[in-house]
Amino acid sequence: MTQTNPVPVNPVPVNSVAAANPPNRMAGKPEFVSSPDCQSRLHCHACRNLEGGRTWRGQLLRRFRLPNNIVDFICPWGVPWKNVAVTAGAKPAPTPRKVINFFEAMLKAGRVDDTLRMARSSDCLKCDLRRRDPKNGQDWCGACGCRVSADNRLIVNLTAYNEGPLEADGRPKWGCRHPQRRNQGVWTGKGWQH
């Protein structure tokens, strides 16, 4: 009798709820953020714990749809992640080159859909390069200097635009410039996955 090795099963990435829950299985479920469970704010402590609350948020999928179909979703009420270290530091003034790059992104790149923008913002809010300006409490990116926010109305929010062409250092001209974002084309858990 010949033994066969079982086919390995790849785990579903935490930001790929749609892969684990195809649309036909999510249809008809209410949205979690519109439910009394979320709006009562009784579960914020569990929900906003990035690592410790991931299993809890994953279990919500039995009854609810989550924002943008990702487990590590950004709170639409603005409650920040807990247990995520944020380094304090004043946001530097934009250099002329950064201003030009941003306007190029606005004119040439085109906007991404809200699902992708929110997924990227979620990656930014968990990133080790996120900084918080002690003067105004705003988060900003330590790699590119842009504001980090889920708010689509902020003008300096590169998560809302398609990424630019690659530069000599292998990072995009505009978009996520985390130095460890990819290792030989594979996402490392740093910077944008998307």
C-alpha positions in Angstrom: 0.0 0.0 0.0 1.4 3.4 -1.0 1.3 6.3 1.4 0.6 9.7 0.0 1.5 12.9 1.8 -1.5 15.2 2.5 -1.6 18.4 0.5 -0.5 21.2 2.8 -3.1 23.7 3.6 -2.0 27.4 3.5 -3.4 29.4 6.3 -5.6 32.3 5.3 -3.9 35.7 5.9 -5.5 37.8 8.6 -6.4 40.5 6.1 -8.0 38.1 3.7 -11.4 37.3 5.2 -13.0 37.1 1.8 -10.8 34.1 1.0 -12.1 32.2 4.0 -15.6 33.5 3.6 -16.7 33.8 0.0 -19.4 36.4 -0.8 -22.2 33.8 -0.8 -21.3 32.8 2.8 -21.2 36.5 3.9 -24.4 37.5 2.1 -27.3 38.3 4.5 -25.1 38.8 7.5 -25.5 42.1 9.3 -22.5 44.5 9.5 -20.7 44.3 12.9 -20.1 48.1 13.1 -23.8 48.8 12.6 -24.9 46.3 15.3 -25.7 47.1 18.9 -22.8 44.8 19.9 -20.4 47.3 18.3 -22.3 50.6 18.9 -22.6 49.9 22.7 -18.8 50.1 22.9 -18.8 47.2 25.4 -16.4 45.1 23.3 -13.8 47.8 22.5 -11.2 46.4 24.9 -11.3 43.0 23.2 -11.8 44.3 19.6 -9.1 46.9 19.6 -6.4 44.6 21.1 -4.4 43.9 17.9 -2.9 40.5 18.6 -4.9 39.4 21.6 -8.2 40.2 20.0 -7.6 38.7 16.6 -9.3 35.4 17.5 -12.2 37.3 19.0 -12.6 39.4 15.8 -12.3 36.2 13.7 -15.2 34.6 15.6 -17.4 37.6 14.7 -17.5 36.2 11.2 -19.9 33.5 12.3 -22.6 36.2 12.7 -21.4 39.4 11.1 -19.6 41.0 8.1 -16.6 43.0 9.1 -15.5 46.3 7.6 -13.8 45.9 4.2 -13.8 42.1 4.8 -10.6 42.1 6.9 -10.1 40.8 10.5 -7.7 43.6 11.5 -10.1 46.3 10.5 -9.8 50.0 11.4 -12.4 51.1 13.9 -14.9 53.3 12.2 -15.5 55.1 15.5 -11.8 56.0 15.8 -10.8 53.7 18.7 -7.1 53.0 18.2 -5.3 49.7 18.5 -4.2 48.8 22.0 -0.8 47.2 22.7 0.8 48.7 19.6 3.8 50.8 20.5 3.9 54.2 18.9 7.1 56.2 19.0 6.7 59.9 19.7 8.3 62.3 17.3 7.5 65.6 15.7 6.4 65.3 12.1 9.0 66.9 9.8 8.0 69.7 7.4 7.5 68.3 3.9 10.5 68.7 1.6 10.0 70.2 -1.9 10.6 66.7 -3.4 7.9 65.2 -1.2 5.4 67.9 -2.2 6.2 67.2 -5.9 5.9 63.5 -5.4 2.5 63.9 -3.7 1.1 66.1 -6.4 2.4 63.6 -9.0 0.5 60.9 -7.2 -2.6 63.0 -7.1 -2.4 63.8 -10.8 -1.0 60.6 -12.3 -1.7 57.6 -10.1 -5.5 57.6 -9.7 -7.4 56.7 -6.6 -7.9 53.2 -5.2 -11.3 51.9 -3.9 -12.2 52.3 -0.3 -11.6 48.7 0.5 -8.0 48.9 -0.6 -7.5 52.3 1.1 -8.8 50.9 4.4 -6.7 47.7 4.2 -3.6 49.8 3.6 -4.5 52.2 6.5 -4.9 49.1 8.7 -1.4 48.0 7.7 0.0 51.5 8.5 -1.7 51.7 11.9 0.1 48.5 12.9 3.5 49.4 11.4 6.7 49.7 13.5 7.5 52.9 11.6 4.3 54.8 12.7 5.1 57.9 14.8 2.8 60.2 16.8 3.4 63.9 16.9 3.2 65.0 20.5 1.9 68.5 19.6 -1.3 67.4 17.8 -1.6 63.7 18.5 -1.6 62.9 14.7 0.1 59.7 13.5 2.6 59.9 10.6 4.8 57.5 8.7 8.5 57.4 9.7 9.5 56.2 6.2 7.8 58.8 4.1 6.5 61.5 6.5 2.9 61.3 5.4 0.0 61.3 7.8 -1.4 57.9 8.7 -5.1 57.9 8.9 -8.2 56.1 7.8 -9.8 59.4 7.0 -10.3 59.7 3.2 -10.7 63.4 3.5 -7.1 64.1 4.5 -5.3 65.4 1.5 -1.9 63.9 2.5 -3.0 60.3 2.6 -1.1 58.2 0.1 -3.1 55.1 1.0 -5.8 56.6 -1.3 -3.7 56.5 -4.5 -2.1 53.8 -6.7 1.6 53.4 -6.0 4.1 55.1 -8.2 7.0 53.7 -10.3 9.9 52.0 -8.6 13.0 54.0 -7.8 16.6 52.9 -7.7 16.2 51.6 -4.1 13.4 49.3 -5.2 10.7 51.2 -3.4 7.8 53.0 -5.1 8.2 56.7 -5.7 4.9 57.3 -3.8 3.1 54.7 -1.7 4.5 52.5 1.1 8.2 53.0 1.4 8.9 50.7 4.4 12.5 49.4 3.9 11.5 45.8 4.8 8.2 45.7 3.0 9.2 42.9 0.7 11.9 40.2 0.7 12.3 38.8 -2.8 8.8 39.8 -3.7 7.2 38.2 -0.6 5.4 40.4 2.0 7.3 40.4 5.3 4.6 41.7 7.6 6.0 45.2 7.4 4.3 48.0 5.5 1.5 47.5 3.0 0.6 44.0 2.1 -1.6 45.3 -0.7 
